[in-house]
Amino acid sequence: MPISRDHLESAIRSAIPIIHLDIIDQSNGCGENYAVFVVSPAFEGKNTLARHRFINEVLKDQIAQMHAFSQKTLTPKQYEAQQVSEVA
Amino acid sequence: MSLNMFRSSLRSGLSSSLRTSATVAFSSPRIALARRFLSDDARAKIQSAVKSTPVVLFMKGTPEAPMCGFSRAAVQVLGLHGVPPEKIQTFNVLEDQELRTGIKEFSDWPTIPQLYVDGEFVGGCDILLSMHQSGELEDLLEKKGILPPLSEEARASSTSS
């Protein structure tokens, strides 16, 4: 059964405060390949591995049903810095 | 340790343990919640595998013929850094279903590829790529003695380019 974008979004939003969230369906329709980009203050002080483990846990059941899952996790500060460097 | 030895020993260990441990009631609540089926025996085998060489990659396919874009990317990043062949070992999880599920549980990580450096879990493809971009991967490989440290001169020219 395909996993819906909304399902992933609500799971993430209910787990941590969200500044920015992109959920990209990369599956061409089958709903088994998602990439998420999460910006949250909850990531402050946590290394990338800990952040990814957290998201893996939040989406545990969904990821188990997917073929592929990719994620990027930033703090608001990192997100701002990234936007500045993209503009520059 | 040869790959074949590992594979056969892991398979026998895992399949027999899976049969017996699935019905065992675990005493630790954390273990029970996570529905852990990995036996001590299977765990010990994966533990020795992750320490078999300084760099260990669990992947789909082989470095010569990766069977997934994420595994291919992981191999390419390690290749870019010039990790010496004798310091890296890869395991093809597609050839071993028990390893494929066992390593996910062992690392508490849901996807393949998975990278270990010096016996420690580093992360999957996303983490490997971001560490590559930030320079953390190179630092880690140098710190663990897997890559020779760059001379000050080389370091200066690599940052200025």
gemmi code that builds the backbone of each chain (N, CA, C; Angstrom):
import gemmi

chains = {
    "A": [
        ("MET", (0.846, -1.193, 0.000), (0.000, 0.000, 0.000), (0.884, 1.246, 0.000)),
        ("PRO", (0.594, 2.191, -0.898), (1.442, 3.386, -0.918), (1.299, 4.209, 0.363)),
        ("ILE", (2.371, 4.844, 0.726), (2.363, 5.692, 1.911), (2.086, 7.115, 1.444)),
        ("SER", (1.150, 7.776, 2.102), (0.807, 9.114, 1.620), (1.730, 10.161, 2.220)),
        ("ARG", (1.895, 11.204, 1.455), (2.703, 12.346, 1.853), (2.142, 12.950, 3.154)),
        ("ASP", (0.808, 13.063, 3.194), (0.148, 13.657, 4.359), (0.425, 12.858, 5.626)),
        ("HIS", (0.460, 11.570, 5.473), (0.719, 10.681, 6.597), (2.108, 10.964, 7.188)),
        ("LEU", (3.077, 11.100, 6.313), (4.440, 11.393, 6.761), (4.493, 12.767, 7.410)),
        ("GLU", (3.815, 13.728, 6.767), (3.853, 15.099, 7.267), (3.262, 15.182, 8.679)),
        ("SER", (2.109, 14.549, 8.867), (1.476, 14.653, 10.183), (2.306, 13.924, 11.250)),
        ("ALA", (2.931, 12.829, 10.871), (3.772, 12.110, 11.836), (4.941, 12.980, 12.289)),
        ("ILE", (5.571, 13.668, 11.337), (6.727, 14.505, 11.682), (6.273, 15.734, 12.479)),
        ("ARG", (5.195, 16.373, 12.017), (4.728, 17.584, 12.691), (4.263, 17.320, 14.121)),
        ("SER", (3.718, 16.139, 14.347), (3.248, 15.865, 15.701), (4.396, 15.491, 16.628)),
        ("ALA", (5.569, 15.201, 16.061), (6.695, 14.766, 16.898), (7.568, 15.930, 17.365)),
        ("ILE", (7.813, 16.898, 16.492), (8.712, 18.009, 16.829), (8.206, 19.311, 16.217)),
        ("PRO", (8.603, 20.458, 16.803), (8.255, 21.751, 16.190), (8.975, 21.904, 14.860)),
        ("ILE", (8.252, 22.389, 13.858), (8.787, 22.442, 12.501), (8.882, 23.883, 12.012)),
        ("ILE", (10.056, 24.247, 11.522), (10.254, 25.557, 10.901), (10.020, 25.443, 9.401)),
        ("HIS", (10.493, 24.342, 8.856), (10.365, 24.113, 7.422), (10.322, 22.609, 7.181)),
        ("LEU", (9.440, 22.204, 6.263), (9.336, 20.772, 5.984), (9.040, 20.549, 4.503)),
        ("ASP", (9.912, 19.815, 3.854), (9.659, 19.378, 2.479), (9.545, 17.861, 2.488)),
        ("ILE", (8.500, 17.382, 1.860), (8.396, 15.936, 1.682), (8.263, 15.685, 0.199)),
        ("ILE", (9.251, 15.036, -0.340), (9.287, 14.878, -1.793), (9.092, 13.409, -2.148)),
        ("ASP", (8.056, 13.178, -2.934), (7.790, 11.817, -3.418), (8.670, 11.588, -4.642)),
        ("GLN", (9.658, 10.730, -4.490), (10.589, 10.477, -5.598), (10.289, 9.159, -6.299)),
        ("SER", (9.077, 8.676, -6.082), (8.787, 7.310, -6.525), (8.115, 7.221, -7.888)),
        ("ASN", (7.816, 8.355, -8.521), (7.030, 8.328, -9.760), (5.659, 7.710, -9.546)),
        ("GLY", (5.145, 7.855, -8.334), (3.759, 7.466, -8.129), (3.489, 6.267, -7.242)),
        ("CYS", (4.466, 5.393, -7.046), (4.171, 4.191, -6.265), (4.179, 4.468, -4.756)),
        ("GLY", (4.708, 5.631, -4.369), (4.657, 6.004, -2.958), (5.595, 5.209, -2.080)),
        ("GLU", (6.688, 4.733, -2.647), (7.621, 3.943, -1.838), (9.011, 4.550, -1.774)),
        ("ASN", (9.114, 5.784, -2.211), (10.433, 6.404, -2.217), (10.279, 7.889, -1.885)),
        ("TYR", (10.623, 8.231, -0.660), (10.459, 9.612, -0.213), (11.785, 10.209, 0.235)),
        ("ALA", (11.877, 11.518, 0.049), (12.966, 12.274, 0.639), (12.340, 13.347, 1.511)),
        ("VAL", (12.816, 13.496, 2.724), (12.282, 14.548, 3.581), (13.387, 15.527, 3.950)),
        ("PHE", (13.003, 16.784, 4.030), (13.915, 17.835, 4.461), (13.253, 18.519, 5.644)),
        ("VAL", (13.865, 18.389, 6.805), (13.244, 18.855, 8.044), (14.122, 19.918, 8.694)),
        ("VAL", (13.517, 21.060, 9.008), (14.217, 22.080, 9.785), (13.479, 22.235, 11.105)),
        ("SER", (14.179, 21.976, 12.195), (13.534, 22.042, 13.505), (14.518, 22.455, 14.590)),
        ("PRO", (14.052, 23.281, 15.530), (14.917, 23.631, 16.669), (15.228, 22.414, 17.543)),
        ("ALA", (14.430, 21.356, 17.400), (14.665, 20.158, 18.196), (16.008, 19.498, 17.863)),
        ("PHE", (16.585, 19.851, 16.710), (17.852, 19.240, 16.298), (19.056, 19.938, 16.915)),
        ("GLU", (18.798, 21.073, 17.547), (19.876, 21.843, 18.163), (20.659, 20.958, 19.139)),
        ("GLY", (21.981, 20.984, 18.999), (22.818, 20.230, 19.939), (22.872, 18.734, 19.680)),
        ("LYS", (22.220, 18.281, 18.603), (22.276, 16.854, 18.266), (23.071, 16.678, 16.975)),
        ("ASN", (23.906, 15.657, 16.926), (24.648, 15.440, 15.687), (23.745, 14.804, 14.626)),
        ("THR", (24.270, 14.750, 13.399), (23.450, 14.272, 12.284), (22.920, 12.866, 12.535)),
        ("LEU", (23.778, 12.013, 13.083), (23.353, 10.634, 13.320), (22.164, 10.590, 14.276)),
        ("ALA", (22.230, 11.385, 15.339), (21.140, 11.407, 16.317), (19.860, 11.957, 15.687)),
        ("ARG", (19.992, 12.971, 14.852), (18.817, 13.552, 14.188), (18.169, 12.527, 13.257)),
        ("HIS", (19.007, 11.854, 12.475), (18.462, 10.864, 11.547), (17.833, 9.698, 12.298)),
        ("ARG", (18.463, 9.304, 13.402), (17.883, 8.223, 14.200), (16.511, 8.637, 14.728)),
        ("PHE", (16.400, 9.900, 15.105), (15.131, 10.399, 15.617), (14.049, 10.311, 14.543)),
        ("ILE", (14.352, 10.829, 13.354), (13.374, 10.780, 12.253), (13.069, 9.330, 11.870)),
        ("ASN", (14.088, 8.506, 11.851), (13.867, 7.078, 11.558), (12.858, 6.473, 12.530)),
        ("GLU", (12.970, 6.885, 13.786), (12.085, 6.348, 14.817), (10.644, 6.876, 14.631)),
        ("VAL", (10.547, 8.174, 14.342), (9.226, 8.781, 14.139), (8.500, 8.122, 12.962)),
        ("LEU", (9.237, 7.806, 11.924), (8.637, 7.254, 10.701), (8.912, 5.754, 10.554)),
        ("LYS", (9.178, 5.135, 11.685), (9.616, 3.737, 11.677), (8.718, 2.819, 10.828)),
        ("ASP", (7.413, 2.876, 11.091), (6.499, 1.966, 10.390), (6.431, 2.285, 8.900)),
        ("GLN", (6.462, 3.580, 8.582), (6.381, 3.984, 7.186), (7.649, 3.586, 6.419)),
        ("ILE", (8.808, 3.839, 7.054), (10.067, 3.522, 6.369), (10.161, 2.020, 6.099)),
        ("ALA", (9.641, 1.240, 7.030), (9.694, -0.217, 6.860), (8.938, -0.663, 5.608)),
        ("GLN", (7.956, 0.144, 5.185), (7.165, -0.227, 4.001), (7.705, 0.372, 2.712)),
        ("MET", (8.715, 1.230, 2.849), (9.206, 1.926, 1.656), (10.354, 1.176, 1.010)),
        ("HIS", (10.560, 1.500, -0.245), (11.740, 0.970, -0.916), (12.956, 1.837, -0.593)),
        ("ALA", (12.747, 3.144, -0.559), (13.881, 4.035, -0.321), (13.448, 5.251, 0.481)),
        ("PHE", (14.338, 5.692, 1.342), (14.039, 6.857, 2.155), (15.325, 7.649, 2.360)),
        ("SER", (15.203, 8.951, 2.173), (16.367, 9.803, 2.295), (15.978, 11.018, 3.128)),
        ("GLN", (16.892, 11.534, 3.911), (16.521, 12.672, 4.744), (17.653, 13.672, 4.906)),
        ("LYS", (17.233, 14.905, 5.160), (18.181, 15.954, 5.498), (17.596, 16.705, 6.678)),
        ("THR", (18.427, 16.936, 7.685), (17.919, 17.522, 8.927), (18.787, 18.707, 9.316)),
        ("LEU", (18.165, 19.871, 9.441), (18.916, 21.075, 9.802), (18.267, 21.780, 10.985)),
        ("THR", (19.097, 22.507, 11.723), (18.560, 23.416, 12.739), (18.178, 24.716, 12.028)),
        ("PRO", (17.329, 25.553, 12.650), (16.966, 26.827, 12.013), (18.200, 27.651, 11.643)),
        ("LYS", (19.204, 27.622, 12.512), (20.426, 28.389, 12.260), (21.142, 27.877, 10.997)),
        ("GLN", (21.243, 26.567, 10.886), (21.890, 25.985, 9.700), (21.089, 26.283, 8.434)),
        ("TYR", (19.765, 26.276, 8.592), (18.880, 26.527, 7.459), (19.074, 27.955, 6.953)),
        ("GLU", (19.145, 28.902, 7.880), (19.384, 30.294, 7.499), (20.712, 30.437, 6.780)),
        ("ALA", (21.735, 29.808, 7.351), (23.066, 29.888, 6.749), (23.048, 29.306, 5.337)),
        ("GLN", (22.300, 28.235, 5.159), (22.228, 27.601, 3.841), (21.544, 28.520, 2.832)),
        ("GLN", (20.474, 29.203, 3.283), (19.761, 30.092, 2.376), (20.630, 31.286, 1.979)),
        ("VAL", (21.394, 31.783, 2.947), (22.298, 32.896, 2.661), (23.327, 32.476, 1.617)),
        ("SER", (23.888, 31.276, 1.794), (24.937, 30.848, 0.863), (24.354, 30.533, -0.520)),
        ("GLU", (23.067, 30.144, -0.557), (22.457, 29.878, -1.862), (22.212, 31.171, -2.633)),
        ("VAL", (21.866, 32.227, -1.897), (21.609, 33.514, -2.521), (22.925, 34.129, -3.007)),
        ("ALA", (23.952, 33.967, -2.188), (25.238, 34.611, -2.493), (25.897, 34.025, -3.750)),
    ],
    "B": [
        ("MET", (39.211, -12.834, 7.725), (38.007, -13.665, 7.600), (37.460, -13.508, 6.170)),
        ("SER", (37.230, -14.609, 5.533), (36.709, -14.505, 4.172), (35.213, -14.220, 4.200)),
        ("LEU", (34.773, -13.634, 3.121), (33.366, -13.276, 3.018), (32.492, -14.531, 3.057)),
        ("ASN", (32.960, -15.572, 2.356), (32.170, -16.793, 2.300), (32.020, -17.448, 3.664)),
        ("MET", (33.122, -17.437, 4.408), (33.069, -18.019, 5.749), (32.043, -17.290, 6.587)),
        ("PHE", (32.115, -15.968, 6.452), (31.201, -15.154, 7.245), (29.756, -15.449, 6.875)),
        ("ARG", (29.547, -15.520, 5.569), (28.196, -15.704, 5.083), (27.593, -17.014, 5.583)),
        ("SER", (28.402, -18.078, 5.428), (27.850, -19.375, 5.808), (27.660, -19.457, 7.317)),
        ("SER", (28.619, -18.918, 8.059), (28.478, -19.022, 9.511), (27.342, -18.145, 10.006)),
        ("LEU", (27.194, -17.009, 9.357), (26.117, -16.113, 9.773), (24.756, -16.740, 9.475)),
        ("ARG", (24.684, -17.337, 8.292), (23.403, -17.900, 7.885), (22.971, -18.994, 8.858)),
        ("SER", (23.902, -19.913, 9.141), (23.521, -21.012, 10.017), (23.183, -20.478, 11.403)),
        ("GLY", (23.990, -19.527, 11.859), (23.752, -18.987, 13.194), (22.424, -18.273, 13.286)),
        ("LEU", (22.144, -17.474, 12.248), (20.933, -16.667, 12.293), (19.674, -17.506, 12.153)),
        ("SER", (19.707, -18.449, 11.193), (18.459, -19.161, 10.956), (18.091, -20.041, 12.157)),
        ("SER", (19.101, -20.666, 12.764), (18.770, -21.489, 13.923), (18.320, -20.611, 15.088)),
        ("SER", (18.965, -19.455, 15.220), (18.615, -18.605, 16.351), (17.239, -17.974, 16.156)),
        ("LEU", (16.910, -17.672, 14.893), (15.608, -17.069, 14.629), (14.486, -18.026, 15.028)),
        ("ARG", (14.707, -19.290, 14.736), (13.678, -20.271, 15.068), (13.450, -20.332, 16.577)),
        ("THR", (14.570, -20.288, 17.318), (14.430, -20.489, 18.760), (14.059, -19.211, 19.503)),
        ("SER", (14.588, -18.079, 19.041), (14.427, -16.885, 19.876), (13.097, -16.177, 19.646)),
        ("ALA", (12.419, -16.489, 18.541), (11.198, -15.759, 18.236), (10.127, -15.961, 19.310)),
        ("THR", (10.183, -17.080, 19.981), (9.155, -17.355, 20.975), (9.598, -16.964, 22.391)),
        ("VAL", (10.868, -16.588, 22.533), (11.379, -16.261, 23.865), (10.820, -14.912, 24.316)),
        ("ALA", (10.356, -14.861, 25.537), (9.900, -13.582, 26.083), (11.108, -12.815, 26.608)),
        ("PHE", (11.306, -11.628, 26.064), (12.461, -10.851, 26.491), (12.161, -10.144, 27.810)),
        ("SER", (13.180, -10.073, 28.643), (12.968, -9.462, 29.947), (13.087, -7.943, 29.879)),
        ("SER", (13.972, -7.447, 29.016), (14.134, -5.996, 28.947), (12.989, -5.378, 28.154)),
        ("PRO", (12.293, -4.390, 28.715), (11.164, -3.776, 28.011), (11.606, -3.119, 26.703)),
        ("ARG", (12.796, -2.511, 26.712), (13.269, -1.824, 25.521), (13.472, -2.836, 24.385)),
        ("ILE", (14.032, -3.963, 24.744), (14.276, -4.989, 23.737), (12.944, -5.546, 23.228)),
        ("ALA", (12.012, -5.758, 24.132), (10.721, -6.319, 23.734), (9.986, -5.337, 22.812)),
        ("LEU", (10.038, -4.055, 23.138), (9.356, -3.055, 22.339), (9.899, -2.998, 20.922)),
        ("ALA", (11.199, -3.152, 20.806), (11.822, -3.047, 19.503), (11.684, -4.345, 18.716)),
        ("ARG", (11.038, -5.340, 19.298), (10.852, -6.641, 18.651), (12.169, -7.182, 18.136)),
        ("ARG", (13.131, -7.261, 19.019), (14.451, -7.706, 18.598), (14.518, -9.220, 18.519)),
        ("PHE", (14.947, -9.691, 17.356), (15.061, -11.128, 17.173), (16.508, -11.575, 16.994)),
        ("LEU", (17.407, -10.608, 17.007), (18.805, -10.932, 16.770), (19.371, -11.652, 17.988)),
        ("SER", (19.857, -12.867, 17.785), (20.420, -13.628, 18.902), (21.804, -13.108, 19.267)),
        ("ASP", (22.261, -13.477, 20.439), (23.610, -13.086, 20.866), (24.650, -13.596, 19.885)),
        ("ASP", (24.400, -14.797, 19.398), (25.326, -15.442, 18.472), (25.428, -14.649, 17.166)),
        ("ALA", (24.263, -14.312, 16.593), (24.239, -13.556, 15.343), (24.827, -12.174, 15.565)),
        ("ARG", (24.501, -11.614, 16.708), (25.023, -10.292, 17.051), (26.559, -10.322, 17.108)),
        ("ALA", (27.090, -11.377, 17.735), (28.546, -11.506, 17.870), (29.202, -11.629, 16.494)),
        ("LYS", (28.541, -12.303, 15.567), (29.116, -12.476, 14.225), (29.133, -11.149, 13.473)),
        ("ILE", (28.044, -10.402, 13.588), (28.037, -9.099, 12.919), (29.057, -8.179, 13.589)),
        ("GLN", (29.132, -8.287, 14.914), (30.108, -7.477, 15.664), (31.527, -7.735, 15.143)),
        ("SER", (31.867, -8.996, 14.917), (33.218, -9.275, 14.433), (33.360, -8.829, 12.975)),
        ("ALA", (32.267, -8.869, 12.214), (32.324, -8.403, 10.822), (32.578, -6.899, 10.754)),
        ("VAL", (31.910, -6.131, 11.606), (32.082, -4.675, 11.527), (33.485, -4.258, 11.966)),
        ("LYS", (34.157, -5.157, 12.664), (35.523, -4.846, 13.094), (36.576, -5.538, 12.239)),
        ("SER", (36.125, -6.237, 11.172), (37.067, -7.042, 10.391), (38.087, -6.177, 9.661)),
        ("THR", (37.675, -5.000, 9.231), (38.609, -4.049, 8.620), (38.247, -2.662, 9.154)),
        ("PRO", (39.168, -1.691, 9.003), (38.860, -0.349, 9.530), (37.592, 0.251, 8.933)),
        ("VAL", (37.336, -0.021, 7.643), (36.122, 0.489, 7.006), (35.282, -0.697, 6.534)),
        ("VAL", (34.040, -0.737, 6.961), (33.146, -1.823, 6.547), (31.863, -1.213, 6.007)),
        ("LEU", (31.494, -1.645, 4.805), (30.271, -1.128, 4.182), (29.319, -2.286, 3.895)),
        ("PHE", (28.123, -2.183, 4.445), (27.063, -3.128, 4.115), (26.258, -2.480, 2.989)),
        ("MET", (26.185, -3.157, 1.864), (25.610, -2.528, 0.676), (24.782, -3.520, -0.128)),
        ("LYS", (24.055, -2.959, -1.128), (23.356, -3.811, -2.077), (24.245, -3.952, -3.302)),
        ("GLY", (24.646, -5.181, -3.597), (25.564, -5.419, -4.701), (27.006, -5.347, -4.231)),
        ("THR", (27.896, -5.172, -5.188), (29.330, -5.108, -4.891), (29.861, -3.763, -5.381)),
        ("PRO", (31.056, -3.374, -4.935), (31.623, -2.101, -5.412), (31.701, -2.049, -6.938)),
        ("GLU", (31.981, -3.194, -7.567), (32.085, -3.242, -9.023), (30.703, -3.184, -9.671)),
        ("ALA", (29.709, -3.759, -9.010), (28.353, -3.788, -9.562), (27.329, -3.489, -8.474)),
        ("PRO", (27.248, -2.210, -8.074), (26.252, -1.848, -7.052), (24.837, -2.038, -7.588)),
        ("MET", (23.932, -2.481, -6.721), (22.564, -2.792, -7.165), (21.571, -1.733, -6.720)),
        ("CYS", (22.068, -0.583, -6.283), (21.187, 0.480, -5.807), (21.964, 1.786, -5.850)),
        ("GLY", (21.270, 2.857, -6.221), (21.941, 4.149, -6.351), (22.567, 4.646, -5.055)),
        ("PHE", (21.927, 4.340, -3.927), (22.461, 4.787, -2.640), (23.763, 4.046, -2.314)),
        ("SER", (23.772, 2.746, -2.597), (24.994, 1.972, -2.368), (26.101, 2.423, -3.315)),
        ("ARG", (25.713, 2.718, -4.552), (26.699, 3.209, -5.515), (27.334, 4.510, -5.021)),
        ("ALA", (26.488, 5.408, -4.517), (26.997, 6.689, -4.029), (27.972, 6.485, -2.871)),
        ("ALA", (27.641, 5.559, -1.978), (28.508, 5.301, -0.829), (29.871, 4.787, -1.282)),
        ("VAL", (29.858, 3.855, -2.224), (31.108, 3.305, -2.759), (31.928, 4.402, -3.428)),
        ("GLN", (31.236, 5.259, -4.185), (31.951, 6.311, -4.912), (32.601, 7.311, -3.966)),
        ("VAL", (31.881, 7.654, -2.886), (32.456, 8.603, -1.929), (33.701, 8.008, -1.271)),
        ("LEU", (33.622, 6.740, -0.868), (34.786, 6.109, -0.250), (35.938, 6.037, -1.259)),
        ("GLY", (35.591, 5.793, -2.528), (36.612, 5.742, -3.572), (37.279, 7.094, -3.786)),
        ("LEU", (36.476, 8.153, -3.719), (37.002, 9.508, -3.884), (38.074, 9.826, -2.845)),
        ("HIS", (37.865, 9.297, -1.645), (38.811, 9.584, -0.574), (40.033, 8.678, -0.632)),
        ("GLY", (40.003, 7.717, -1.549), (41.163, 6.856, -1.717), (41.410, 5.932, -0.537)),
        ("VAL", (40.342, 5.409, 0.049), (40.511, 4.432, 1.128), (41.216, 3.198, 0.546)),
        ("PRO", (42.364, 2.798, 1.101), (43.100, 1.663, 0.529), (42.254, 0.383, 0.562)),
        ("PRO", (42.308, -0.411, -0.519), (41.471, -1.616, -0.628), (41.625, -2.571, 0.555)),
        ("GLU", (42.824, -2.649, 1.110), (43.018, -3.608, 2.211), (42.355, -3.123, 3.504)),
        ("LYS", (41.941, -1.882, 3.512), (41.311, -1.350, 4.730), (39.800, -1.302, 4.641)),
        ("ILE", (39.270, -1.796, 3.514), (37.814, -1.762, 3.370), (37.270, -3.144, 3.013)),
        ("GLN", (36.154, -3.462, 3.603), (35.465, -4.718, 3.328), (34.003, -4.374, 3.057)),
        ("THR", (33.439, -4.946, 2.012), (32.014, -4.716, 1.783), (31.262, -6.039, 1.881)),
        ("PHE", (30.045, -5.955, 2.360), (29.179, -7.128, 2.439), (27.935, -6.857, 1.597)),
        ("ASN", (27.626, -7.787, 0.723), (26.452, -7.655, -0.146), (25.234, -8.248, 0.560)),
        ("VAL", (24.352, -7.385, 1.041), (23.199, -7.887, 1.809), (22.179, -8.601, 0.914)),
        ("LEU", (22.257, -8.348, -0.397), (21.301, -9.009, -1.294), (21.595, -10.506, -1.415)),
        ("GLU", (22.805, -10.892, -1.044), (23.158, -12.312, -1.118), (22.843, -13.040, 0.172)),
        ("ASP", (22.374, -12.315, 1.137), (22.182, -12.937, 2.447), (21.014, -12.254, 3.168)),
        ("GLN", (19.848, -12.848, 3.077), (18.644, -12.238, 3.630), (18.760, -12.036, 5.144)),
        ("GLU", (19.408, -12.984, 5.814), (19.559, -12.851, 7.274), (20.444, -11.664, 7.632)),
        ("LEU", (21.485, -11.493, 6.837), (22.356, -10.337, 7.082), (21.589, -9.047, 6.800)),
        ("ARG", (20.770, -9.071, 5.757), (20.019, -7.871, 5.362), (19.112, -7.400, 6.500)),
        ("THR", (18.420, -8.315, 7.132), (17.562, -7.915, 8.253), (18.374, -7.758, 9.530)),
        ("GLY", (19.362, -8.636, 9.697), (20.163, -8.607, 10.931), (20.935, -7.308, 11.109)),
        ("ILE", (21.501, -6.803, 10.021), (22.314, -5.590, 10.145), (21.439, -4.382, 10.464)),
        ("LYS", (20.197, -4.392, 9.974), (19.293, -3.275, 10.288), (19.007, -3.233, 11.778)),
        ("GLU", (18.832, -4.403, 12.329), (18.551, -4.482, 13.756), (19.805, -4.189, 14.585)),
        ("PHE", (20.917, -4.736, 14.129), (22.183, -4.544, 14.837), (22.518, -3.061, 14.955)),
        ("SER", (22.356, -2.340, 13.840), (22.706, -0.914, 13.812), (21.561, -0.040, 14.285)),
        ("ASP", (20.368, -0.625, 14.432), (19.158, 0.146, 14.663), (19.022, 1.215, 13.580)),
        ("TRP", (19.126, 0.748, 12.357), (19.104, 1.651, 11.190), (18.312, 0.967, 10.091)),
        ("PRO", (17.298, 1.661, 9.515), (16.337, 0.943, 8.668), (16.752, 0.733, 7.216)),
        ("THR", (17.835, 1.360, 6.790), (18.148, 1.318, 5.359), (19.570, 0.832, 5.098)),
        ("ILE", (19.815, 0.471, 3.857), (21.117, 0.062, 3.347), (21.507, 1.102, 2.298)),
        ("PRO", (22.712, 1.555, 2.183), (23.945, 1.071, 2.802), (24.131, 1.536, 4.250)),
        ("GLN", (25.058, 0.884, 4.916), (25.450, 1.270, 6.266), (26.977, 1.228, 6.344)),
        ("LEU", (27.516, 2.304, 6.883), (28.975, 2.398, 6.973), (29.451, 2.288, 8.420)),
        ("TYR", (30.465, 1.462, 8.604), (31.156, 1.373, 9.894), (32.602, 1.800, 9.703)),
        ("VAL", (33.098, 2.600, 10.619), (34.514, 2.958, 10.626), (35.062, 2.629, 12.004)),
        ("ASP", (36.115, 1.830, 12.009), (36.750, 1.437, 13.266), (35.730, 0.784, 14.216)),
        ("GLY", (34.853, -0.014, 13.639), (33.873, -0.751, 14.436), (32.688, 0.068, 14.909)),
        ("GLU", (32.647, 1.350, 14.529), (31.550, 2.208, 14.979), (30.642, 2.583, 13.817)),
        ("PHE", (29.340, 2.549, 14.066), (28.380, 2.931, 13.040), (28.493, 4.419, 12.742)),
        ("VAL", (28.667, 4.742, 11.470), (28.778, 6.144, 11.063), (27.438, 6.658, 10.544)),
        ("GLY", (26.774, 5.863, 9.704), (25.480, 6.275, 9.185), (25.204, 5.639, 7.838)),
        ("GLY", (24.138, 6.126, 7.210), (23.763, 5.649, 5.885), (24.247, 6.607, 4.816)),
        ("CYS", (23.633, 6.503, 3.657), (24.089, 7.266, 2.498), (23.987, 8.781, 2.717)),
        ("ASP", (22.862, 9.238, 3.262), (22.684, 10.690, 3.465), (23.783, 11.266, 4.356)),
        ("ILE", (24.067, 10.551, 5.438), (25.071, 11.027, 6.388), (26.459, 10.992, 5.761)),
        ("LEU", (26.733, 9.907, 5.050), (28.023, 9.778, 4.384), (28.243, 10.936, 3.407)),
        ("LEU", (27.209, 11.248, 2.615), (27.340, 12.340, 1.649), (27.510, 13.689, 2.339)),
        ("SER", (26.740, 13.921, 3.403), (26.868, 15.229, 4.059), (28.214, 15.347, 4.774)),
        ("MET", (28.711, 14.226, 5.311), (30.046, 14.266, 5.943), (31.142, 14.467, 4.906)),
        ("HIS", (30.898, 13.942, 3.726), (31.855, 14.144, 2.637), (31.917, 15.629, 2.271)),
        ("GLN", (30.725, 16.235, 2.141), (30.670, 17.646, 1.739), (31.258, 18.577, 2.790)),
        ("SER", (31.017, 18.231, 4.059), (31.481, 19.128, 5.122), (32.951, 18.913, 5.479)),
        ("GLY", (33.536, 17.830, 4.987), (34.920, 17.539, 5.334), (35.071, 16.632, 6.547)),
        ("GLU", (33.938, 16.344, 7.211), (34.000, 15.501, 8.411), (34.478, 14.083, 8.104)),
        ("LEU", (34.118, 13.592, 6.910), (34.497, 12.218, 6.564), (36.019, 12.104, 6.456)),
        ("GLU", (36.610, 13.069, 5.790), (38.060, 13.061, 5.649), (38.726, 13.142, 7.032)),
        ("ASP", (38.200, 14.023, 7.875), (38.750, 14.152, 9.231), (38.674, 12.828, 9.973)),
        ("LEU", (37.518, 12.180, 9.862), (37.318, 10.910, 10.553), (38.302, 9.857, 10.050)),
        ("LEU", (38.433, 9.759, 8.719), (39.312, 8.746, 8.140), (40.775, 9.015, 8.501)),
        ("GLU", (41.127, 10.278, 8.602), (42.497, 10.617, 9.023), (42.706, 10.304, 10.490)),
        ("LYS", (41.720, 10.687, 11.281), (41.825, 10.493, 12.733), (41.970, 9.011, 13.079)),
        ("LYS", (41.300, 8.177, 12.308), (41.357, 6.737, 12.565), (42.566, 6.085, 11.897)),
        ("GLY", (43.397, 6.898, 11.236), (44.602, 6.359, 10.608), (44.340, 5.584, 9.331)),
        ("ILE", (43.167, 5.776, 8.742), (42.829, 5.054, 7.517), (43.418, 5.779, 6.306)),
        ("LEU", (43.429, 7.093, 6.383), (44.097, 7.897, 5.371), (45.272, 8.596, 6.025)),
        ("PRO", (46.390, 8.741, 5.302), (47.495, 9.517, 5.852), (47.076, 10.976, 5.939)),
        ("PRO", (47.473, 11.676, 7.008), (47.087, 13.084, 7.112), (47.706, 13.899, 5.983)),
        ("LEU", (46.966, 14.872, 5.489), (47.501, 15.750, 4.453), (48.576, 16.637, 5.063)),
        ("SER", (49.596, 16.953, 4.264), (50.595, 17.903, 4.736), (49.925, 19.277, 4.832)),
        ("GLU", (50.543, 20.164, 5.607), (49.974, 21.506, 5.764), (49.835, 22.194, 4.404)),
        ("GLU", (50.819, 21.949, 3.565), (50.830, 22.574, 2.246), (49.625, 22.114, 1.406)),
        ("ALA", (49.415, 20.787, 1.401), (48.318, 20.225, 0.622), (46.979, 20.697, 1.169)),
        ("ARG", (46.922, 20.770, 2.493), (45.684, 21.212, 3.123), (45.349, 22.657, 2.706)),
        ("ALA", (46.391, 23.505, 2.699), (46.189, 24.907, 2.334), (45.702, 25.014, 0.889)),
        ("SER", (46.311, 24.226, -0.001), (45.919, 24.348, -1.407), (44.532, 23.748, -1.640)),
        ("SER", (44.176, 22.728, -0.857), (42.864, 22.127, -1.072), (41.743, 23.029, -0.573)),
        ("THR", (42.028, 23.843, 0.444), (40.976, 24.734, 0.926), (40.860, 25.986, 0.062)),
        ("SER", (41.975, 26.355, -0.610), (41.916, 27.593, -1.379), (41.326, 27.377, -2.771)),
        ("SER", (41.300, 26.143, -3.226), (40.832, 25.920, -4.593), (39.314, 25.952, -4.665)),
    ],
}
model = gemmi.Model(1)
for chain_id, residues in chains.items():
    chain = gemmi.Chain(chain_id)
    for i, (resn, *xyz) in enumerate(residues, 1):
        res = gemmi.Residue()
        res.name, res.seqid = resn, gemmi.SeqId(i, " ")
        for name, pos in zip(("N", "CA", "C"), xyz):
            atom = gemmi.Atom()
            atom.name, atom.element = name, gemmi.Element(name[0])
            atom.pos, atom.b_iso = gemmi.Position(*pos), 0.0
            res.add_atom(atom)
        chain.add_residue(res)
    model.add_chain(chain)
structure = gemmi.Structure()
structure.add_model(model)
structure.setup_entities()
